[in-house]
Structure formats: C-alpha cells, structure tokens
Amino acid sequence: MIDPISAVATASAAFSVIKKGFQMGRDIESMSGDLGRWMGACSDIKKADEYAKTPPLFKKLFASGSVEEEAMNSFLAKKKAEDMREELRNIISFTRGPSAWQELIQTEANIRKKRQEAIYAQEEYRQKVIEMVAISALVLTVLGMIGFFGYLALSHRGII
C-alpha cells in the first residue's frame, strides 16, 4: 500500500531542489529528474487518497482504527501537495510563462498514466489476490468446521 507520509517526504525533498534550482536560474529541462520525482510522489499521494476513501475489505474489517488515521494522513498529504503545486505553478508561470505550466501539466499527465499502468495496476491486482486467498481460506475453514461438527453429530447418534 502507498504510504502518504513517505510520498510527502519525497515530494517535499524534490520540491525543495526544484525551488532552489529556479532561484539559481536553472531551466526546467535541467531539473527534469527532480520534476519527475516530484510528480511521481504527487501521483502516489493522489493514489493514497483514493485508497483511503475506498480501503480494501480486510482493512475495513480488521484495522478500522488505522483506516481513520490513514484517511487523515492522506488528506494532509493531499493538501500539502496542492500547496506545492500552486507554488510551483506560480514559479513556472512567472519565470517561463503560462504555456510552460501547461506543458508541465501535460508531462505530468503522461507520467501519471504510465505509473497507473505499471505500478498501481500491479498493486491493485496483488491486493485483490490477497483478498481472494483470504476469503477462500475463510470459506474453507467454515466449511471444514461445519463438516467436522456434522461428523461429530452423526457419530454421536451412531449413524457413522
């Protein structure tokens, strides 16, 4: 599962480097790696927020206290990312013009799409497999217990 706290730490570190880069007069192209890290972390924050809104079945059942905590962490992370995004938009629009911000948004959309296909889809599949295995084990356990108690009842009556 995606940890919003570590995603915010990654985004904040990358954002600090980006901000210093603009202060030193570096251009966007030379900071593409840092921008990519920042965008990836922001994408992780957004996905963590989605997970917090619709947690997996077993997390709802067995970790209800941590669900609320995770929701709060993802909310705070989302707000922090929004603040960084707004500040970055202002910096880029001021130094490179509004069209540069639009280019960056398009690049971010492409990165997010690739992450969605590669990382998040795999994580969601893994979570579904874990849930299905756990449900199957639970069903088999219940059926085994019913069979065992049925056997005991029949043997007690002398039928078996």
Kinemage of the C-alpha trace (Angstrom):
@kinemage 1
@onewidth
@group {chain A} dominant
@subgroup {mainchain}
@vectorlist {calphas} color= white
{ca met a 1} P 0.000 0.000 0.000
{ca ile a 2} L 1.154 3.516 -0.694
{ca asp a 3} L 2.309 5.484 2.354
{ca pro a 4} L 1.211 9.124 2.068
{ca ile a 5} L 3.750 10.277 4.671
{ca ser a 6} L 6.751 8.943 2.752
{ca ala a 7} L 5.225 10.243 -0.505
{ca val a 8} L 5.019 13.736 1.040
{ca ala a 9} L 8.625 13.462 2.226
{ca thr a 10} L 9.741 12.533 -1.298
{ca ala a 11} L 7.638 15.299 -2.854
{ca ser a 12} L 8.908 17.877 -0.366
{ca ala a 13} L 12.552 16.949 -0.931
{ca ala a 14} L 12.165 17.109 -4.706
{ca phe a 15} L 10.207 20.356 -4.438
{ca ser a 16} L 12.968 21.973 -2.356
{ca val a 17} L 15.534 21.057 -5.010
{ca ile a 18} L 13.263 22.395 -7.769
{ca lys a 19} L 12.656 25.645 -5.905
{ca lys a 20} L 16.389 26.164 -5.309
{ca gly a 21} L 17.029 25.369 -8.942
{ca phe a 22} L 14.692 28.122 -10.075
{ca gln a 23} L 16.279 30.533 -7.586
{ca met a 24} L 19.670 29.731 -9.111
{ca gly a 25} L 18.331 30.325 -12.616
{ca arg a 26} L 18.271 26.719 -13.825
{ca asp a 27} L 15.823 25.892 -16.589
{ca ile a 28} L 13.037 23.311 -16.401
{ca glu a 29} L 14.821 20.882 -18.694
{ca ser a 30} L 17.836 20.614 -16.391
{ca met a 31} L 15.532 19.789 -13.481
{ca ser a 32} L 13.551 17.095 -15.277
{ca gly a 33} L 14.690 14.353 -12.899
{ca asp a 34} L 13.608 16.340 -9.849
{ca leu a 35} L 10.334 17.275 -11.519
{ca gly a 36} L 9.753 13.617 -12.334
{ca arg a 37} L 10.383 12.597 -8.712
{ca trp a 38} L 8.038 15.332 -7.510
{ca met a 39} L 5.333 14.356 -9.995
{ca gly a 40} L 5.670 10.683 -9.114
{ca ala a 41} L 5.350 11.448 -5.409
{ca cys a 42} L 2.299 13.648 -6.077
{ca ser a 43} L 0.780 10.809 -8.070
{ca asp a 44} L 1.430 8.474 -5.130
{ca ile a 45} L -0.261 10.968 -2.793
{ca lys a 46} L -3.306 11.093 -5.039
{ca lys a 47} L -3.480 7.292 -5.216
{ca ala a 48} L -3.083 7.015 -1.423
{ca asp a 49} L -6.044 9.373 -1.072
{ca glu a 50} L -8.102 7.128 -3.370
{ca tyr a 51} L -7.119 4.068 -1.306
{ca ala a 52} L -8.054 5.868 1.907
{ca lys a 53} L -11.505 6.692 0.508
{ca thr a 54} L -12.129 3.067 -0.511
{ca pro a 55} L -9.953 0.850 1.676
{ca pro a 56} L -9.678 -2.880 0.933
{ca leu a 57} L -12.232 -5.199 2.559
{ca phe a 58} L -9.932 -6.689 5.199
{ca lys a 59} L -8.562 -3.303 6.152
{ca lys a 60} L -12.130 -2.125 6.796
{ca leu a 61} L -12.879 -5.184 8.916
{ca phe a 62} L -9.704 -5.650 10.929
{ca ala a 63} L -7.919 -2.297 11.010
{ca ser a 64} L -10.694 0.239 11.467
{ca gly a 65} L -8.646 2.499 13.766
{ca ser a 66} L -5.835 2.759 11.256
{ca val a 67} L -8.294 3.473 8.426
{ca glu a 68} L -9.245 6.791 10.022
{ca glu a 69} L -5.590 7.601 10.690
{ca glu a 70} L -4.677 6.747 7.121
{ca ala a 71} L -7.530 8.904 5.826
{ca met a 72} L -6.272 11.860 7.866
{ca asn a 73} L -2.684 11.320 6.709
{ca ser a 74} L -3.761 11.121 3.081
{ca phe a 75} L -5.905 14.262 3.451
{ca leu a 76} L -2.991 16.225 4.933
{ca ala a 77} L -0.652 14.872 2.261
{ca lys a 78} L -3.101 15.883 -0.457
{ca lys a 79} L -3.327 19.433 0.913
{ca lys a 80} L 0.471 19.686 1.149
{ca ala a 81} L 0.781 18.511 -2.469
{ca glu a 82} L -1.831 21.066 -3.556
{ca asp a 83} L 0.142 23.840 -1.834
{ca met a 84} L 3.374 22.727 -3.527
{ca arg a 85} L 1.594 22.510 -6.886
{ca glu a 86} L 0.233 26.040 -6.554
{ca glu a 87} L 3.628 27.444 -5.573
{ca leu a 88} L 5.307 25.601 -8.440
{ca arg a 89} L 2.662 26.865 -10.869
{ca asn a 90} L 3.356 30.425 -9.750
{ca ile a 91} L 7.133 29.997 -10.064
{ca ile a 92} L 6.965 28.392 -13.517
{ca ser a 93} L 4.346 30.811 -14.836
{ca phe a 94} L 6.407 33.744 -13.595
{ca thr a 95} L 9.763 32.541 -14.922
{ca arg a 96} L 8.729 30.720 -18.105
{ca gly a 97} L 5.183 31.880 -18.854
{ca pro a 98} L 1.789 30.186 -18.583
{ca ser a 99} L 2.448 27.932 -21.578
{ca ala a 100} L 5.349 26.288 -19.719
{ca trp a 101} L 2.955 25.346 -16.916
{ca gln a 102} L 0.586 23.774 -19.455
{ca glu a 103} L 3.485 21.762 -20.899
{ca leu a 104} L 4.380 20.571 -17.428
{ca ile a 105} L 0.776 19.551 -16.745
{ca gln a 106} L 0.754 17.506 -19.963
{ca thr a 107} L 4.026 15.829 -18.998
{ca glu a 108} L 2.626 15.072 -15.560
{ca ala a 109} L -0.478 13.504 -17.106
{ca asn a 110} L 1.731 11.233 -19.213
{ca ile a 111} L 3.810 10.219 -16.185
{ca arg a 112} L 0.684 9.538 -14.137
{ca lys a 113} L -0.771 7.396 -16.899
{ca lys a 114} L 2.409 5.326 -17.119
{ca arg a 115} L 2.526 4.928 -13.326
{ca gln a 116} L -1.121 3.899 -13.310
{ca glu a 117} L -0.458 1.205 -15.873
{ca ala a 118} L 2.790 -0.051 -14.379
{ca ile a 119} L 2.722 0.361 -10.625
{ca tyr a 120} L -0.794 0.957 -9.407
{ca ala a 121} L -2.455 -1.719 -11.542
{ca gln a 122} L 0.043 -4.268 -10.230
{ca glu a 123} L -0.547 -3.154 -6.624
{ca glu a 124} L -4.331 -3.355 -7.031
{ca tyr a 125} L -4.060 -6.829 -8.586
{ca arg a 126} L -1.842 -8.010 -5.737
{ca gln a 127} L -4.318 -6.666 -3.172
{ca lys a 128} L -7.229 -8.436 -4.901
{ca val a 129} L -5.315 -11.726 -4.974
{ca ile a 130} L -4.570 -11.436 -1.253
{ca glu a 131} L -8.231 -10.722 -0.522
{ca met a 132} L -9.414 -13.669 -2.635
{ca val a 133} L -6.960 -16.047 -0.949
{ca ala a 134} L -8.051 -14.843 2.490
{ca ile a 135} L -11.747 -15.182 1.609
{ca ser a 136} L -11.155 -18.659 0.180
{ca ala a 137} L -9.282 -19.716 3.322
{ca leu a 138} L -12.092 -18.375 5.490
{ca val a 139} L -14.756 -20.189 3.461
{ca leu a 140} L -12.780 -23.452 3.546
{ca thr a 141} L -12.297 -23.118 7.303
{ca val a 142} L -16.016 -22.547 7.869
{ca leu a 143} L -16.936 -25.466 5.602
{ca gly a 144} L -14.405 -27.672 7.378
{ca met a 145} L -15.857 -26.742 10.759
{ca ile a 146} L -19.400 -27.459 9.541
{ca gly a 147} L -18.261 -30.829 8.190
{ca phe a 148} L -16.440 -31.647 11.414
{ca phe a 149} L -19.438 -30.750 13.603
{ca gly a 150} L -21.716 -32.693 11.247
{ca tyr a 151} L -19.429 -35.691 11.571
{ca leu a 152} L -19.431 -35.376 15.367
{ca ala a 153} L -23.225 -35.112 15.458
{ca leu a 154} L -23.672 -38.137 13.214
{ca ser a 155} L -21.118 -40.214 15.119
{ca his a 156} L -22.743 -39.231 18.409
{ca arg a 157} L -26.080 -40.575 17.134
{ca gly a 158} L -24.389 -43.742 15.993
{ca ile a 159} L -25.092 -43.201 12.298
{ca ile a 160} L -21.405 -43.296 11.383
